Amino acid sequence: MDWDQLWIEVNLATMDPAQNGPYGAIEDGAVAIKDGKIAWLGPRSALPEFDPFSLPVYRGHGGWLTPGLIDCHTHLLFGGNRANEFEQRLNGVSYAEIAQAGGGILSTVRATRAADEETLFQGGRKRLNSLLREGVTTVEVKSGYGLDLDTERRLLEVARHLGAMHPIEVVTTFLGAHALPPEFKDNADGYIEHVINQQLPAIAADGLADAVDVFCEHIAFDLDQTEAVFQAAKAHDLPVKLHAEQLSNMGGSALAARYQALSVDHIECLDQAGVEAIAQSGTVAVLLPGAFFTLKETRLPPIDLLRQHKVPMALASDFNPGSSPLCSTLLMLNMGCTLFGLTPAEALAGVTRHAAQALGLQERVGQIKVGMEADLVLWEIEQPAELAWQYGCNPCREVMKHGQLVTLR
């Protein structure tokens, strides 16, 4: 067979719904790779004849192969830190109170504006290295800590540079409408006009964003302002995403559904009407248990409603310096199960197949399937549920991107 490499003595959690069982499992399987893509997979007993001396044959020694993990919601690039706000919250100050006092996102904006490209790049590289060690092969990186054109552009340029230099694939999202900057205090409409007329056209012209996001919340931007950004994004042929229903139910998810949003994220306050809307539009619900945990929230996302309406549920870290300083996709697997009640299979689908859909990449990554990119992880586990069951003993043995074993950079 004209293959570049073959993996045997492995069990496959394909995450392909066309395969049997919740993981699409093939025990004692094999995977062949050609030109960075999956060329054949199935039971080892069904392998076509091949010359073992004509290609490298790798042995998994009974481990499990999964698709490369995908973190589909991060705020990976920023300056400074917010450990002081962590202390404030532990002393009873709410996230909203901190934001209203000039802290929260705006404190990170000040530090990020002061950070040069090298500082941002090195911080991002270290965080990507941490994710790569846990089997992550694709990461979404949002801007949103600049809130002016120069810094927003710098964040997205650094993210693109990281994607070019690091084994992890980086997908970029423009989140200029993240918070109201001090220059536009008490003038949210004016800032949205600035985002639409100044920031977005320049960023789109430079090809720096793969999607556009908005924080739709009572401490950020309302439905009319959100829709104005969505309309501008569509005019630039960019898909949209939304921070929605995190602290209150503003109906942002239904609005996002009307614009065929890739995803709505957070959604603790999502109601049935919102669930029905995103079910019809095919929008992915992105669950962010790290923020739920860090902020000590008590209102759970409507998991049963999402299941009932067959809404795909992705799972992501929301890694950021304030509300989710947790740079670990494996931890999100555990939290998705223990905090939100996902099954281990739902959690794994949430960081593979459904996370790929949340980024519009479902035709390329997120499953072990013929024709898909060979983004694969070999785990030293006896069953896939171990990935969600245990945290702190990293079972990741090998990571492949485009069929190549990768190392840290």
N, C-alpha and C positions, 0 to 999 in steps of 0.2 A: 504494500500500500504506500502511496506517495504522501507520507506524513512527516512532520518535522520532529515530533516526539510523542511518546505514549506513556500514560500513567496506568499502572496496574496495582493490584493488592490494595484497592481503595474502595470505600463505600461512598456513594454519591447522594448528597442531599441536593437534588437538582433544583428544587423550588419551582419546578415546572408543573402547573396544574394538570397537564395532560398525562403526567405520570401518576402512579398509584400513591395514595396515602397523603398525609398532611405535609410531608417534606418532599414528596416526589422521589422517594428513596429508591436507590438501586444498590443492593448489598452485593459485595464482591464484584464491583464493577470495573470499568476501564474507560479512559477518556483519551482520544487522539486529537492532536492539535496540528493545524496546518496554517501557516501565514498568520499566526496570532489569533486564529479563530478555532472554535471547536468543530472538528471534522467528523468525529464519530464518538458515540457513547453508548453504553449498554452493559449488560452482564458480561463479565469476563469470559464466560463460557460461549458467548456469541461472537467473540472477536473474529473478524476475518483473518485469513492467513496473512502473515507478514514476515519479513526477514528481520529477525532480532538484531542482526549485525548492521542493518542499514539505517538505523535511527536510534537516538537515545531512548532507553526505557527506564522510567523512574518507578520505584516501588514505594507505595504509601504505608506498608507494614501494618495494614489493617485500620489506618486512620480514616477520617471522613473528609471528603472534598465538598466545599460549598462554593457558591458564587462569592466573588469578592464583596465585602461588606460596603455599604454606601451610607454615608452620613449626609442626608439631604437638607439639613438646616443647621448652619453654623454662622457665627459672627467671629470668624477665626482671627481677623486682623484688627488690632487696636493698640493704642498706647496706654501705658500705666497699668494700674490695677485698682480694684475697689474692695480691698480687704477691710477698709474702715467701714464701708456700708454693710458688709457682712456682720461686723460687730454691732452696728446699729440695729439691724433686723433682729439679732439675737436679744437685743435689749428692748424689743417691742415696737420699733418704728417700722411702719409698713412700707412696701415698695413704692406705692403711690405717694406717700408722704415724703419719702426721700427724693423722688422725682420732682415734686412740687417745690421743694426747697432748693432746687438747683443741682441736686446730685443726680444719681442714676445715669441715664444715657449721656446727659450733658457733661458730667464730670469726665467721662471717657472721651467725649468729643474734644474737650480742651486738651487732654493728654495726647490724643491722636493727631490733632492739628500740629502739635509741637514735635511729633516724632518724624524722623527722616525715613527714607525708603529702606535703608539698610537695617534700621531698628525694626521696622515693620516686617521686613523679609525674614530676618533671623528669628523673630518671635513666631511667625507663621511656620517656618521650617521646623522648629522644635515641636510645635503642636502637630504638624503633619506626621513627623516621625513617630510621635506617640500613637497616633491613629494607625499608621502603617504596621506597627508592631502588633496591633490587635486585628490585623486582617482587613483593614479598610483600604479599598482601591479607588474609590471615587468620593469626593467631598464637594459640597456646595459651600461657597464663601460669599457672604453678603458684605456690601459696603454699609454705610449708615452711621459711621462714627466720624464723618467729616462735616456733613450738612452744609458744605460749600463746594463749589465746583472743583477747586484745586485739590482739596483733600479727598473728596469722593473719587476723583480721577486717579489720584495717587494710590488709594486703596485697591482699586480695580486693576491698575497696572501691576501692582505688586502681586496680586492674586494671579494674574495671567503669567507673570514671571515665575511664580512658584509652580504653577501647572506645567510650565515648560522645563523646569529644572528638577522637579521631584517625581518619583515614580507614581505617586497618587495623581489621578486625573482631577483637575480643579474646574468646577463649574461656577460661573460668577453670576451674582444677582445684584442689581442696583437697588439699594434701599435708601434713596435720598429722603423719602418721606418716612423717616424713622422717628423723629422728634422735632420739636420747634427750636431752632437755634436762637442764641441770644440776640442776634441781629434782627430777628423778626419777632421779638417778644410781643405777645398780644396781637399778632398779625398772621394768623395761620393761613388765611386765604392768600396773602401776599407771598408767603413762603412757598405754597403749592404752585403759584404762578412762576416763581423762580425755578422750582424743580422742573416744571413742564417746559418753560421757555429757555432756560439757560443750561441746567445740568443735563437733563435727559438728551437733548439734541446733540450736545458735544460728546457725551458718552456713547450714544448710539452711532454717531459718525465714526468714532474711533474703534468700534467693534469690541468694546470692553465688557459688555453685559450680555448674558444669555437669557435673562429674564428680569422683570421689574416687580418689586415687592412694596407693600405699604403696611404701616402699623395703624390699623383701624381700631381705635379705642378712645375712651373718654379722656385719657391723658395724652392722646396723640392727635389723630385726624378722624374727621367724621365721614359719613357715607358720601356726601357730595364731593368732598375733597378727594376721597379715595377714588371715586368714579372718574374724576377729572384726570387723575394720574393714569388710571386704566385706559382711558380714551387716548391719551398721549402715547402710552406704550404701544397700543395697537397700531397707531399711526406710524410708529417706527418698526412695525412687524416684530415686536417683542412679546412673548407670552407673559402672563401675570401670575403672581402668587399673592397671598395675603396672610399677615398676622391677624387672626380673627378670633373674637369671642374668648379672649383670655381672661379678662377681668369683668366683663359685662357682655350682655347679648345686644349688640348693635345691629344685627342683621347683615354683617359684613360677608358672611359665607354665602348667603343668597345672592348678594351683589356679585361676588366672585364667580359664582356659578353662571350668572348671565354673561360673563366675559370668558367663559370656558377656561377658568383658572387652572393651572397645573395642580395647585394645592391650596388648602387652607390649613393654617398651622396654629397650634395651641388648643383651641376649640373646647375648653373646659365648660364654657357657658352655651354651647351650641344647643339649639332646640330642635324639635322634630321637623319643623318647616325647613330649617337650615339643612338638616340631614337629607331630607327628601330632595332639596334643590341640588346639592352636590352629587347625590346619587344619580340624578338625571343627567347632569353635565359630565359625569366621569371624573370629577375632581377628586384628588386624593386627600384624605384627612391625615395630617401629620401630627402625631402625638409626641409631646415633649415632656417626658416625666422628670427630666433634670430640673427644669424650671418649677414644676409642680412641687418637687421635693425641696428645692432650695428656698422657695418662697413660703413653704409650709401651707400650701393651699389645701383646701378640704373638699372642694367641688370637683368631682371626677368627670372626665369626658364621657359622653353618652355611648359607651362601648357597645352595649346591647342594641341600641338603635342603629349604630353603624353596621353591626353584624346583620341585623334584620334587613336593612336596605342594601346589603352587599357593597358597602362603600369600602374601597381599599384603604387599609390603615398602614401608613408608614410610621417609622419610629426613628427619632433623631435626637442628637445631643443638645441642640440649641446652645452649643458652647459659646459663652460670652463672659465678660468679666464681672457682670452684676448678678443676673438672675439664674445663671446656670454655668458656673465655672468648673464644669465637669467634662474633661476632654477624654471621653471613653465611650465608645460605641458598645463594647461588651457590658459596661455598667448599665447602659440604656436597655439592653436585653433583659437584664435582671429586674430593673425598675419597671419596665413595661409589664412584666408578669406580676411582680409583688405589689406594685402600687395601683396599676390599672386593670389587672385581672386578665391580661392577655394569656393565651396559651403559649408555650415555647415555640410552637410552629408558627403562630401568628406573629410573634415577636421576630423570628428569623425572617419571615416573609416581609416584615416591616423594614428590615435593614438590607433587603436584597430586591426582590421583585417589585414591591410597592414603592420602595424608595427610588428605584429607577424610574418608575412611572411619574413620581412627584417631580422629577427633573426632566421629564420628556425623553428619557434615554431607554425606554423599555424595549426598543427594538435591538439594542446593542448589548446591554448588561443586565445583571440581576437574576439570571437563570443559567443553569448548565444545560445547554440546548444547542443542537447543531446549527451552525451559522452565527451564533453569538460570539462575542469576544471572549477570549480565554482569560478572563479575570477570575482567578481561582485561589482558594485558600485551603491548605491542608492542615487539619486539626488533629491533635493527639487526644482523641476522645473515643468513647465506646458507643455513644448515641448522641444525636444532635441536641437533645434537650439539655445536655451538659453545658452548652454555651450560655444558656440563660440561668441555669441552676447555680453555678458557682462563679464567684468573682474574686480576682486577686491572684489566681494561679493560671496565668495566661497559657492556654493550650495551643497557641498558634505556632506551627512548625515551619511552614513555607508559604510565601505569598507570590502569586504570579499576576503580572499585568501584561495584557496582550501576548500571553503565552510565554513570557520571559520571567524567570525567577528574579526578584528585585531585592535590593539592599537599601539601607538607609543612606541618605546623602546630606 
